[in-house]
Amino acid sequence: MHEVSIVSSIVRTLELEFEEAKLERMKAIHLKVGILSNIEPRLLYNAYQAYNHPGSKYHQVALNIESVPISISCDFCGHVTEVQQYKFSCENCGRPSKNILTGEEMLIHKVEFED
Ligand SMILES: [Zn+2]
């Protein structure tokens, strides 16, 4: 299941980024997951249970997932459109566009620590 490897790579990234003492004070991880990213937030939450079950190292750390909508920019008029129902056309001039600005990403947006 690919969500499991995504979660372990997130944890590995944080472990490389922050020192042990800081990781112990980590209280929340905020992710941004584009709706075109092929990542199912529900499965990501499930996969994260391996890290925050009672007694585990990150049991106190909450996972927050924010869904990022699809947006496209138009080659003709430059307008940015938030895509609804997978209609990849400019809401200003009606021309089709495949210039995707957001919606494909999966990133660690923010990490919160206890004071
Ligand atoms: Zn346009």
Residues whose N, C-alpha, C, O or C-beta is under 5 A from the ligand:
A	BS01	ZN	C74 F76 C77 G78 H79 C90 N92 C93 G94
